[in-house]
Amino acid sequence: MKYVFASLMILLFFSCDSNYTKQTKLSHLIPENTNVVLKTSNLGNLRSNFKNNDLIEALSENKNTKSSFKHLEFLKHLNTDNPVLICFSSNPKDSLNVTLITKNTPTLIKFDSLTKHKDEILKTKYRTIHKTTVEDQIFYSTIIDSILFASNSKETVELATPKPITDLEFQKALNASSNDKTVSAIFTSNKQFPSIFQLEELSKVKLSDYLMVDLTISQDDVNLNGITKALDSTKSLINIFKNTIPQENKISHVCPPGTEAFLSFTFNNYKTFHKQLELFSKRDSITIQNPLFENINEVGAIDENDSKAIFLNSIDPTSTLEHLKENTLVETYRNISIYTFGQPDVFKKEFYPLITFDTASNFINLDDYFVFSDSIELLKEFIANYQNDHTLSSESYYQNLTTQLSDESSLLLYGNNKALLSVLKQNFSEDLAIDADNYKASALQFIYDTDFAHLNAVIKKHKAKQSSNDISEEFTITLDNDLLTTPQFVTNHITKQKDIVVQDVKNNLYLISNEGKIYWKKQLQGKILGNIEQIDMYKNGRLQLAFATPNHVYVIARNGKDVSPFPLNFKDKITQPLSVFDYDKKKNYRLMVTQGKEVLMYDQKGKTVNGFTFNKAKHTIYTQPQHFRIGRKDYIVFAEGTTLKILDRVGKTRIKVNDAINFSDNDIYLYEDKFTTTTSNGALLQVNQSGKINSSNLNLNESHKIDATSKTFVTLSENKLNIKSHPIELDYGEYTAPKIFYVNDKIYVSVTDLQSKKVYLFDSQGKSIPNFPIYGNSAIDLDSIDKDKNVEIVTKGDANSLIIYKIN
């Protein structure tokens, strides 16, 4: 993997301007005793990703870590798109100080009506301070040069003074952090970084002086990319790789799949590496280099089933074997010789503190690789797995992990769920109770470059590959509030895949990726009526979202911004969903707005279409106006009172229907080239192009529901679902209207029982799709949303969550 972002980071890291300007920057207010700075440019996305990543959520709820996360709860009351700095420091009482720094705006701090809070004004010697009590949390804040400075420490706020950062290396690290990642973390000079090593000896040594990581957080992954730098080449572990070139890590080619953890380090020149390690370890520089390692470019330590092994990768295995020829054959296993090894402590002597294992009394040779251990059984396991090509490198979870790592690294750490839990306990508490079983593979690598190192890390949940027709739950997204609308798929014109849109009860509209990332959240005026449509307003391939709320018509760009001149504001209430017509498929859109008895027609730029002659009906319009095309003729169809109106594209009556109709609550469809709906007494009603009505009794109850396409007609009456004359008897329940989907040349029909929270899915012959019903709490949307041909479903889960399923 080539890391383009890291190259840009290097440029920033070494060319940034550290001169202090008179204009106060956020960084000028970072408290002096700060240990860690978190930087985010999308606070809403940060909160959402923290909430939806189950590992972080579990940490936040654990009794040993809950108090630390509690200090971050104030963030949910900040409403800003501006960058935010979150600074952590320890005070003399050994408790945690948290400081928030961001540009002040009139609506920055926002409490909803249910949040208990109290605000007091304190006059101090230096400034006016607001003391805000939110539930059981207290924050102090003040405004300094149009910047909000808030902390849980009153003293920190009192002493806050703008001044340039004097630690220029820290300033460079701060400048190098990305603005488009979920969050960046910068650890200041001489502070203890998080413990990243299982090995106790390594956890005690100093890694480097500066560490900056950009974090990308999704529901199943935490990715870190950054840089670390040490100032003194002899006091920091990372600088043992100085003047060496990272090599490809091949240790996974011999590790059994059950490997708990491994540590691998590489170098292009053993003599150079040996010299740097001697300086760091303060060993005698005239120590004789062991000839065993002359042709070695990778060394590793492996933990597997409570046993340990040492790994060597040789560029000249014949020469390496020459240095091992004095050892005795123990036995042969599957044509591979197992030998004794007379220098079991040589690895600790040579590579301490990277390696502490000193009882490796046997070894084997597998092509270019040598494995040493005191366990014969473990060496046999290495042989069997290597010959069967069933090693860690062949496992899907490891392959998925390495797609986000570089092939070459100076230092590579790998761990399964057990190792991950061990590292988490080192950093939080030995009593930490977290379910990490699904995190089968995590890794951290350092890639040395000149006088600093790139850092990549992945903590990844593994999902087992599903067999055909299996249903897998891809992810669940929890929003800040309960859902108001049914989740819906929309096209992402950039990826040519699908995203998700949904509105919550506070009228926030969300755009969410098909991997669960929340792109943005936008406050609307009112509930969205019906479905969201997409238009290509500028005919350039970029799609916008178009829809109506009771008093507005919106057109929103992919970045969440309103497209001028929208939204259009209406004094009178809009009573039907926005109808979008594209008569000739040339992207000359018409937007029809229905207000009781009236309709208004606009073009895609929000201008009134004067040529549309129909503007007011005699009676209320009860259905959303629909556009159908039969042959070369356009039809605009809707129910008005007891009349079926069929107009042409300029609003004149195209077909006159004389008979009165007692309409049901269902829409009007074009089925078998006839305008089709049902009556309130359960009859099928069809009108042909001459205006003639044909009616047939379907014996549907008054509250029946229907859906139709040009060739498929579906009804639901009580618990009886009928698909193209194929009857299905469901359990009694409270069902959503049936929905027809046509994806990958296959018809699907769905209904959801809101009482039992079950989603049913059938094919066109009325046969249930295997492994249904599944859990769901709303109607569904169904489509193929990513690069594979599998079909995905989105539905409401709990009141404030949505679920994505995949049909494999």
FIKOLNU-165272 format. One record per residue (C-alpha): residue number from 1; x, y negated, z negated. Coordinates in pm, whole numbers. Each point is the difference from the previous one (the first is absolute). Layout:
NODE   i      X      Y      Z
NODE NUM      X      Y      Z
...
end
This chain:
NODE   i      X      Y      Z
NODE   1      0      0      0
NODE   2    138   -335    100
NODE   3    -85   -278   -237
NODE   4    -62   -318    198
NODE   5   -144   -180   -302
NODE   6    324     64   -189
NODE   7    204   -170    270
NODE   8   -215   -308    -31
NODE   9     36     23   -376
NODE  10    380      1     31
NODE  11    -14   -314    209
NODE  12   -204   -172   -268
NODE  13    212    142   -277
NODE  14    324   -147    124
NODE  15   -107   -315    182
NODE  16   -264   -151   -227
NODE  17     34   -362   -107
NODE  18     33    -28   -376
NODE  19      2   -380    -18
NODE  20   -249   -145   -245
NODE  21   -249   -247    143
NODE  22   -199   -255   -192
NODE  23   -324    174     83
NODE  24    -81    250   -274
NODE  25    -22    358    123
NODE  26   -161    290   -180
NODE  27    344    151    -64
NODE  28    113   -317   -180
NODE  29   -238     87   -284
NODE  30    114    358    -63
NODE  31     79     22   -375
NODE  32    370     39    -80
NODE  33    -32    327   -191
NODE  34   -196    174    274
NODE  35     83    368     52
NODE  36   -221     76    298
NODE  37   -186   -213    256
NODE  38   -292    134    203
NODE  39    -84   -198    311
NODE  40   -319     44    200
NODE  41   -157   -197    284
NODE  42   -330    188    -15
NODE  43   -124     20   -355
NODE  44   -334    156     96
NODE  45    172    278    193
NODE  46    240     57   -290
NODE  47   -286     42   -248
NODE  48   -185    229    236
NODE  49    303    216     74
NODE  50     86     30   -368
NODE  51   -358    102    -67
NODE  52    -21    253    283
NODE  53    336    170    -48
NODE  54    -82    275   -246
NODE  55    358     26   -132
NODE  56     12   -371    -90
NODE  57   -357     15   -127
NODE  58     95    293   -224
NODE  59    298   -193   -137
NODE  60   -220   -301    -70
NODE  61   -244    217   -199
NODE  62    257    204   -191
NODE  63     11    -77   -371
NODE  64    377    -59     12
NODE  65     -4   -246    292
NODE  66   -345   -155    -26
NODE  67    117   -301   -201
NODE  68    255    -98    266
NODE  69   -259     15    280
NODE  70   -246   -188   -221
NODE  71    209   -314     44
NODE  72    -71     11    375
NODE  73   -379     -2    -34
NODE  74     -6   -381     15
NODE  75     96     34    368
NODE  76   -352    107     90
NODE  77   -123   -349    -89
NODE  78    240   -171    246
NODE  79   -146    -89    338
NODE  80    285    -91    236
NODE  81    162     87    333
NODE  82    322   -172   -106
NODE  83    313    183   -122
NODE  84      3     96   -367
NODE  85    303     68   -222
NODE  86    -52    227   -302
NODE  87    293    -16   -243
NODE  88     68    248   -281
NODE  89    230    -68   -292
NODE  90     55    118   -356
NODE  91    -28   -244   -288
NODE  92    192      8   -331
NODE  93   -282    206   -152
NODE  94     65    269    264
NODE  95   -343    -39    158
NODE  96    -80    -69    362
NODE  97    -40   -350    139
NODE  98   -183    -29    334
NODE  99      9   -321    204
NODE 100   -206    -80    312
NODE 101    117   -268    243
NODE 102   -197   -108    308
NODE 103   -117   -308    187
NODE 104   -294   -165   -172
NODE 105   -331    -35    187
NODE 106   -345   -124   -116
NODE 107   -146    352     -1
NODE 108    311    188   -116
NODE 109   -142    136   -326
NODE 110   -346    144     46
NODE 111   -209    185   -259
NODE 112   -323    174     89
NODE 113   -310    -41   -211
NODE 114     59    325   -191
NODE 115    354    -79   -112
NODE 116     25   -137   -353
NODE 117    259   -273    -16
NODE 118     86   -311   -199
NODE 119    222   -292     97
NODE 120    169   -235   -248
NODE 121    227   -298     65
NODE 122    317    -27   -211
NODE 123    210   -315    -16
NODE 124    371     71    -56
NODE 125    309   -218    -11
NODE 126     80     74    361
NODE 127   -329     55    182
NODE 128   -369     88     -3
NODE 129    -60    375    -16
NODE 130   -318    198     65
NODE 131    -56    293   -233
NODE 132   -226    250    177
NODE 133   -148    296   -184
NODE 134   -139    271    228
NODE 135   -153    285   -197
NODE 136    292    102   -227
NODE 137    279   -160    207
NODE 138    145   -349    -53
NODE 139    182   -196    269
NODE 140    152   -346    -17
NODE 141     31   -210    314
NODE 142    102   -339    132
NODE 143     44   -172    334
NODE 144    354   -100    100
NODE 145     44   -181    332
NODE 146   -321    156    144
NODE 147    107    346   -119
NODE 148   -194    209   -251
NODE 149    230    135   -271
NODE 150   -175    252   -227
NODE 151    133    235   -265
NODE 152   -109    206   -297
NODE 153    269   -194   -190
NODE 154    -81   -356   -107
NODE 155    369    -72    -57
NODE 156     84    103    357
NODE 157   -257   -248    135
NODE 158    122   -277   -231
NODE 159    361     36    113
NODE 160    -71     48    372
NODE 161    221   -237    203
NODE 162     61      1    377
NODE 163    363     70     81
NODE 164    188    179    278
NODE 165    105    362    -47
NODE 166    368     -4    -91
NODE 167     42    372     63
NODE 168     54    -24    376
NODE 169      3    378     55
NODE 170   -338     27   -170
NODE 171   -128   -287    218
NODE 172    117    188    309
NODE 173   -179    313   -116
NODE 174   -318   -200    -60
NODE 175     24   -159    346
NODE 176     59    340    160
NODE 177   -327    140   -134
NODE 178   -272     50    260
NODE 179   -312   -214     24
NODE 180   -216    265    168
NODE 181     41    289   -244
NODE 182   -237     76   -286
NODE 183    249   -123   -258
NODE 184    374    -54    -42
NODE 185    197     64   -320
NODE 186    326   -178    -79
NODE 187    209    110   -298
NODE 188    227   -272   -132
NODE 189    373     30    -65
NODE 190    127    214   -289
NODE 191   -346    134    -84
NODE 192    -77    370    -29
NODE 193   -164    134    314
NODE 194   -261    276    -21
NODE 195    158    339    -59
NODE 196      4    183    334
NODE 197    210    303    -96
NODE 198   -111    313   -183
NODE 199    358     60   -104
NODE 200     65   -159   -339
NODE 201    363    -89     83
NODE 202   -106   -190    313
NODE 203   -284   -180   -179
NODE 204    255   -157   -234
NODE 205    227   -148    268
NODE 206    -47   -337    166
NODE 207   -135     34    353
NODE 208     59   -356    121
NODE 209    -60   -365    -92
NODE 210   -294    -90    222
NODE 211   -295    198    125
NODE 212   -278   -120    231
NODE 213   -272    228    134
NODE 214   -305    -64    216
NODE 215   -288    231    -90
NODE 216   -270    127    232
NODE 217   -274    171   -197
NODE 218   -280    215    140
NODE 219   -231    246   -167
NODE 220    237    294     48
NODE 221    342   -163     34
NODE 222    233   -250   -159
NODE 223    278   -111    238
NODE 224    295   -213   -106
NODE 225    250   -166    231
NODE 226    267   -239   -114
NODE 227    361    -73    -81
NODE 228    230     28   -298
NODE 229    334   -167    -57
NODE 230    281     22   -254
NODE 231    249   -280    -60
NODE 232    277    202   -166
NODE 233    107    293    214
NODE 234    133    199   -295
NODE 235   -292    -34   -243
NODE 236   -304     97    208
NODE 237    -87    346    126
NODE 238   -120   -121    340
NODE 239    349   -126     90
NODE 240    156    347    -10
NODE 241   -124     14    362
NODE 242    191   -314     98
NODE 243    204     42    320
NODE 244   -182    324     87
NODE 245   -252     69    276
NODE 246   -326    181    -92
NODE 247    -43    344    159
NODE 248   -308    207     77
NODE 249   -141    174   -306
NODE 250    -37    370     84
NODE 251    -48    143   -347
NODE 252   -371     70     66
NODE 253    102    255    267
NODE 254    106    242   -275
NODE 255   -225    -99   -292
NODE 256   -284    246    -73
NODE 257   -351   -147     34
NODE 258    -42     19   -377
NODE 259    294   -233    -67
NODE 260    -84   -224   -293
NODE 261    260   -267     75
NODE 262    324    -68    178
NODE 263    262   -273     11
NODE 264    203    -36    319
NODE 265    285   -243     72
NODE 266    201    -39    320
NODE 267    316   -163    128
NODE 268    195      0    325
NODE 269    337     11   -176
NODE 270     49    200   -318
NODE 271    325   -176    -95
NODE 272   -165   -343     12
NODE 273   -299    118   -200
NODE 274    226    173   -254
NODE 275    197   -319    -54
NODE 276   -317   -210    -59
NODE 277   -141    258   -241
NODE 278    330      0   -195
NODE 279    -19   -378    -39
NODE 280   -357     20   -125
NODE 281     70    289   -239
NODE 282    327   -165   -117
NODE 283    189    319     68
NODE 284    369     20     72
NODE 285     46   -118    361
NODE 286    276    253     59
NODE 287   -240    292    -55
NODE 288     70    259    267
NODE 289   -286     37    246
NODE 290   -136    354     20
NODE 291     62    142    352
NODE 292   -336    184    -23
NODE 293   -175   -328     83
NODE 294    223   -120    287
NODE 295   -256     92    268
NODE 296   -312    -67   -202
NODE 297   -233   -288     92
NODE 298   -297     81   -229
NODE 299    -23    123   -357
NODE 300   -320     84   -183
NODE 301   -140    123   -330
NODE 302   -318    211     14
NODE 303   -251     88   -275
NODE 304   -227    295     71
NODE 305   -194    222   -242
NODE 306    209   -101   -303
NODE 307    316     89    190
NODE 308    260   -229    155
NODE 309    213      8    311
NODE 310    267   -212    169
NODE 311    -15    -63    376
NODE 312    284    -87    238
NODE 313    -33    -87    369
NODE 314    324     58    191
NODE 315    103   -140    336
NODE 316    250    288     24
NODE 317   -141    304   -184
NODE 318    289    225    108
NODE 319    250   -230   -168
NODE 320   -220    -27   -311
NODE 321    -18    379    -21
NODE 322    379     12      4
NODE 323      2   -187   -329
NODE 324   -245    256   -143
NODE 325    161    323    128
NODE 326    156     94   -334
NODE 327   -344     65   -152
NODE 328   -141    350    -45
NODE 329   -299    152    181
NODE 330   -285     72   -242
NODE 331   -252    153    238
NODE 332   -152    -37    345
NODE 333   -360   -104     38
NODE 334   -164      3    344
NODE 335    346      4    162
NODE 336    106   -310   -196
NODE 337    290     37   -244
NODE 338    -33   -128   -356
NODE 339    336    -86   -156
NODE 340    126    -94   -341
NODE 341    131   -354    -40
NODE 342    292    -57   -235
NODE 343    -35   -378    -44
NODE 344   -359    -44   -125
NODE 345     77   -334   -168
NODE 346    169   -158    304
NODE 347   -316   -180    115
NODE 348    -50   -177   -332
NODE 349    368    -94    -14
NODE 350     -5   -135    354
NODE 351   -338   -171     23
NODE 352   -106   -100   -352
NODE 353   -246   -164    -75
NODE 354   -177    100    324
NODE 355     47    367    -91
NODE 356      8    141   -354
NODE 357    -56    371     79
NODE 358    317    190    -92
NODE 359    -93    371      1
NODE 360    -31     69    375
NODE 361    183    335     -8
NODE 362   -118    146    335
NODE 363    -43   -125    356
NODE 364   -131     85    346
NODE 365     68   -138    349
NODE 366   -293    -68    238
NODE 367    141   -135    328
NODE 368    127   -352    -82
NODE 369   -138     11   -352
NODE 370    142    130   -329
NODE 371   -213     59   -309
NODE 372    145     59   -350
NODE 373   -193    122   -305
NODE 374     29    214   -312
NODE 375   -323    179    102
NODE 376     36    286    250
NODE 377   -379     14     35
NODE 378    -13   -367     95
NODE 379    269     51    265
NODE 380   -203    292    141
NODE 381   -302   -228     16
NODE 382    205   -251    198
NODE 383    107    275    242
NODE 384   -353    138     54
NODE 385   -159   -338     57
NODE 386    278   -118    229
NODE 387    -21    313    218
NODE 388   -380    -24     19
NODE 389     21   -370     87
NODE 390   -223    -61   -301
NODE 391    186   -282   -169
NODE 392   -106   -332   -144
NODE 393     68   -168    335
NODE 394   -267    218    166
NODE 395   -275    -98   -245
NODE 396   -260   -246    131
NODE 397      7   -209   -317
NODE 398    378    -48     30
NODE 399    -23    -77    372
NODE 400   -270   -260    -68
NODE 401    220   -150   -268
NODE 402    308    -33    220
NODE 403   -186   -191    273
NODE 404     23   -298   -236
NODE 405    370     48    -77
NODE 406    325    -43    189
NODE 407    173    316    125
NODE 408    331   -120   -147
NODE 409     50   -122   -353
NODE 410    280    -46   -250
NODE 411   -212    130   -286
NODE 412   -326    193     30
NODE 413   -218    113   -291
NODE 414   -294    237     52
NODE 415   -252    127   -251
NODE 416   -323    196     -8
NODE 417   -293    -82   -230
NODE 418    181    134   -306
NODE 419    307   -215     67
NODE 420   -216   -306     66
NODE 421   -177     45   -331
NODE 422    336     31   -173
NODE 423    119   -333    143
NODE 424   -328   -169    -92
NODE 425     34    122   -357
NODE 426    354   -138    -19
NODE 427   -129   -344     95
NODE 428   -325     -2   -195
NODE 429    -36    261   -273
NODE 430     70    365    -66
NODE 431   -367     32    -93
NODE 432   -114   -124    341
NODE 433   -302    203    113
NODE 434    -40    -30    378
NODE 435   -112    256    256
NODE 436    277     -9    262
NODE 437    -75    343    153
NODE 438    -87   -136    345
NODE 439    323   -200     24
NODE 440    198    292    140
NODE 441    278   -213    150
NODE 442    164   -328    -97
NODE 443    338   -140    104
NODE 444    235   -291    -54
NODE 445    298    -82    221
NODE 446    280   -257      8
NODE 447    179    -84    323
NODE 448    322   -189    -63
NODE 449     80   -284    240
NODE 450    306   -225    -45
NODE 451    -39   -122   -361
NODE 452   -363     82    -75
NODE 453   -241    288     58
NODE 454   -339     44    161
NODE 455   -256    177   -213
NODE 456   -296    209    116
NODE 457   -234    193   -226
NODE 458   -320    197     54
NODE 459   -239    139   -260
NODE 460   -246    198    206
NODE 461   -305    212    -65
NODE 462    -16    317    207
NODE 463   -322    120    158
NODE 464     -3    359    115
NODE 465    -78     48    366
NODE 466   -359    105     43
NODE 467   -119    290    212
NODE 468   -252    -42    282
NODE 469   -341   -138   -106
NODE 470    126    -80   -348
NODE 471   -108   -329   -150
NODE 472    274   -198   -170
NODE 473    -50   -310   -207
NODE 474    257   -241    141
NODE 475    -32   -274   -261
NODE 476   -235   -196   -221
NODE 477     12   -380    -17
NODE 478   -128   -172   -311
NODE 479   -105   -364     43
NODE 480    -30   -274   -259
NODE 481   -382     13     14
NODE 482   -280    236     99
NODE 483    -66     55    370
NODE 484   -288   -190    158
NODE 485      8    139    355
NODE 486     71    336    158
NODE 487    369     32    101
NODE 488     46    -28    375
NODE 489    282     76    244
NODE 490    118   -276    235
NODE 491    265      5    272
NODE 492    352   -123    -75
NODE 493    105   -156    331
NODE 494    368      9   -102
NODE 495     29    372    -82
NODE 496   -295    115    215
NODE 497   -118    189   -308
NODE 498   -276    -76   -250
NODE 499    -17   -212   -313
NODE 500   -276    -23   -260
NODE 501   -224   -295    -91
NODE 502   -223    -18   -305
NODE 503   -161   -269   -216
NODE 504    -27     -1   -379
NODE 505   -276   -135   -225
NODE 506    181   -332    -39
NODE 507    -22    -38    379
NODE 508    371     61     56
NODE 509     75    156    338
NODE 510    299    239     12
NODE 511    207    118    296
NODE 512    178    324    -91
NODE 513    246    206    207
NODE 514    -57    368     77
NODE 515    276     73   -254
NODE 516   -177   -182   -282
NODE 517    185   -332      6
NODE 518   -219   -305    -61
NODE 519     94   -258    263
NODE 520   -215   -277   -141
NODE 521   -306    -90   -203
NODE 522   -223   -289    109
NODE 523   -285   -170   -186
NODE 524   -321    -27    207
NODE 525   -322   -192    -54
NODE 526   -252    281    -38
NODE 527    -44    365     87
NODE 528     82    122    352
NODE 529   -312     96    195
NODE 530     34    332    181
NODE 531    323    112    162
NODE 532    306   -209     81
NODE 533     60    -37    374
NODE 534    332    -63    174
NODE 535     56   -244    285
NODE 536    298   -103    211
NODE 537    -76   -372    -21
NODE 538    302   -116    203
NODE 539      9    298    240
NODE 540    358     80   -100
NODE 541    -46    339   -165
NODE 542    -12   -141   -353
NODE 543   -320     92   -179
NODE 544   -197   -205   -248
NODE 545   -268    104   -250
NODE 546   -345   -149     69
NODE 547   -301     20   -232
NODE 548   -271   -196   -178
NODE 549    -89    -64   -362
NODE 550   -333   -159   -101
NODE 551    119   -353     83
NODE 552    322     38    199
NODE 553    142    157    314
NODE 554    365     96    -37
NODE 555    274     79    248
NODE 556    318    101   -183
NODE 557    343     68    148
NODE 558    208    303    -95
NODE 559    202   -208   -248
NODE 560   -317    -80   -197
NODE 561    -27   -359    118
NODE 562   -320   -152    139
NODE 563      5    -61    375
NODE 564   -110   -354     82
NODE 565   -278   -116     26
NODE 566   -122    286   -219
NODE 567   -154     53   -244
NODE 568   -319   -157    134
NODE 569   -226   -122   -280
NODE 570   -381     38      9
NODE 571   -252   -172   -224
NODE 572   -271    256     73
NODE 573     54    361    -99
NODE 574    139    252    250
NODE 575   -227    305    -19
NODE 576    165    260    226
NODE 577    359    114     58
NODE 578    198   -191    260
NODE 579    -60    142    348
NODE 580    303     -8    232
NODE 581    -61     45    373
NODE 582    261     44    274
NODE 583   -221     32    306
NODE 584    259     72    270
NODE 585    279    136   -222
NODE 586    208   -308     88
NODE 587     30   -130   -357
NODE 588   -242   -287     62
NODE 589   -171     63   -331
NODE 590   -341   -120   -110
NODE 591    -70    -21   -374
NODE 592   -371     16    -86
NODE 593   -114   -132   -338
NODE 594   -347     94   -127
NODE 595   -186   -221   -247
NODE 596   -348    134    -69
NODE 597   -193    -78    319
NODE 598    286   -185    170
NODE 599    315    109    182
NODE 600    304   -211     82
NODE 601    253     94    267
NODE 602    369   -103    -18
NODE 603    305     78    210
NODE 604    316    143   -154
NODE 605    131   -349    -73
NODE 606   -302    -97   -208
NODE 607   -171   -216    264
NODE 608   -374     22     60
NODE 609    -98    182    322
NODE 610   -252   -240    151
NODE 611   -110    237    277
NODE 612   -162    243   -242
NODE 613   -369    -94     12
NODE 614   -148    215   -277
NODE 615     39   -166   -338
NODE 616   -314     66   -202
NODE 617   -243    288    -37
NODE 618   -360     -5   -119
NODE 619     76    242   -281
NODE 620    295    101   -212
NODE 621    275    195    175
NODE 622     32    326   -194
NODE 623    295    173    168
NODE 624    348   -107    101
NODE 625     -2   -104    367
NODE 626    174    263    212
NODE 627    152    -20    348
NODE 628    -43    292    240
NODE 629    103     38    361
NODE 630   -179    231    241
NODE 631    146      0    348
NODE 632     69   -366     81
NODE 633   -263   -142   -230
NODE 634     53   -143   -349
NODE 635   -260     31   -274
NODE 636    -16   -179   -335
NODE 637   -241    192   -223
NODE 638   -150    -62   -344
NODE 639   -321     49   -196
NODE 640   -208   -314    -60
NODE 641   -304     59   -219
NODE 642   -183    282    179
NODE 643    155    -81    338
NODE 644    306    148    164
NODE 645    185   -287    168
NODE 646    215     95    302
NODE 647    185   -301    146
NODE 648    259    -58    268
NODE 649    335   -162    -73
NODE 650   -136   -356     29
NODE 651   -288     66   -240
NODE 652   -286     50    246
NODE 653   -239    295    -37
NODE 654    134    284    213
NODE 655   -256    265    -99
NODE 656   -335    -83   -155
NODE 657   -129    252   -251
NODE 658   -371    -61    -53
NODE 659    -88    254   -270
NODE 660     40    -86   -367
NODE 661    245    218   -191
NODE 662     11     74   -371
NODE 663    379     13    -30
NODE 664    190    201   -260
NODE 665    302   -152   -173
NODE 666    237    154    254
NODE 667    198   -174    273
NODE 668    -66     28    372
NODE 669    226    224    209
NODE 670     51     85    366
NODE 671    -65    376     19
NODE 672    -54    184    330
NODE 673     -6   -344    174
NODE 674   -304    -97   -206
NODE 675    -31   -257   -279
NODE 676    -56    227   -297
NODE 677   -105    -37   -361
NODE 678   -262    143   -235
NODE 679   -326   -119   -151
NODE 680    -76    -30   -370
NODE 681   -220    312     16
NODE 682    289    213    130
NODE 683    -57      5    375
NODE 684    272    -22    266
NODE 685    -57   -304    219
NODE 686    169    -52    338
NODE 687    -45   -281    251
NODE 688    115     43    360
NODE 689    121   -272    239
NODE 690   -356    -63    117
NODE 691   -121    -78   -351
NODE 692   -193    325    -38
NODE 693    -10    144   -352
NODE 694     30    369    -70
NODE 695    -66    121   -355
NODE 696     34    343   -161
NODE 697    -57    102   -360
NODE 698    316    118   -178
NODE 699   -174     51   -336
NODE 700    249   -227   -176
NODE 701    -79   -158   -334
NODE 702    -40   -376    -39
NODE 703    357    -57   -128
NODE 704    168    206    271
NODE 705    328   -105    159
NODE 706    139     47    351
NODE 707    311    -50    214
NODE 708     44     45    373
NODE 709    246    -22    288
NODE 710    -73     31    372
NODE 711    -34    381    -27
NODE 712    -28     82   -370
NODE 713   -295    -68   -231
NODE 714     14     66   -375
NODE 715   -272    -32   -266
NODE 716     -4     35   -377
NODE 717   -329     43   -185
NODE 718     22     78   -371
NODE 719    247    290     -6
NODE 720    -45    106    363
NODE 721    271   -101    245
NODE 722    -59     62    371
NODE 723    285    -24    253
NODE 724   -105     39    364
NODE 725   -286    232   -106
NODE 726    228    198   -233
NODE 727   -169    -10   -344
NODE 728    207     -6   -320
NODE 729   -152     23   -346
NODE 730    203   -186   -261
NODE 731    -34     -4   -376
NODE 732   -243   -261   -124
NODE 733    176   -327    -70
NODE 734     35   -368     85
NODE 735    153     -9    347
NODE 736    158   -274    205
NODE 737   -111    -41    360
NODE 738    158    254    237
NODE 739    292   -126    204
NODE 740    125    135    332
NODE 741    371    -10     87
NODE 742    169     96    325
NODE 743    375     61    -48
NODE 744    243    209    207
NODE 745   -285    127    225
NODE 746   -190    134   -298
NODE 747   -327   -116   -158
NODE 748    -25    -26   -379
NODE 749   -309    -84   -206
NODE 750     25   -103   -363
NODE 751   -231    -72   -293
NODE 752     88    -67   -364
NODE 753   -205    104   -303
NODE 754     46   -293   -240
NODE 755   -142    201   -292
NODE 756    246    290     16
NODE 757    270   -217    166
NODE 758     51    248    282
NODE 759     91    -82    360
NODE 760   -136    246    258
NODE 761    141     31    352
NODE 762   -143    202    292
NODE 763     77     56    365
NODE 764   -244    -59    288
NODE 765   -144    350    -44
NODE 766    -88    -64   -363
NODE 767    281    217   -136
NODE 768    177   -124   -311
NODE 769    364   -101     46
NODE 770    213    242   -210
NODE 771     77   -103   -360
NODE 772   -287   -250    -20
NODE 773   -166   -148   -200
NODE 774    271   -218   -158
NODE 775    -17   -261   -273
NODE 776   -122   -344    109
NODE 777   -226   -275   -125
NODE 778   -111   -179    319
NODE 779    -52     45    369
NODE 780    326     72    182
NODE 781    196   -125    295
NODE 782    183    260    207
NODE 783    276    -37    257
NODE 784    353    104     88
NODE 785    189   -275   -177
NODE 786    370     82     48
NODE 787    237    156    253
NODE 788   -111    360    -40
NODE 789   -322    144    142
NODE 790   -152     84   -335
NODE 791   -319   -175   -101
NODE 792    -21   -215   -313
NODE 793   -296   -106   -214
NODE 794    -35   -303   -223
NODE 795   -265    -19   -270
NODE 796    -64   -164   -333
NODE 797    135    194   -297
NODE 798    -58   -146   -343
NODE 799   -172   -336    -24
NODE 800    325   -191     68
NODE 801    187    244    223
NODE 802      2    144    349
NODE 803    131    339    112
NODE 804    167    109    324
NODE 805    -35    367     99
NODE 806    169    178    289
NODE 807   -158    290    188
NODE 808    295    215    103
end
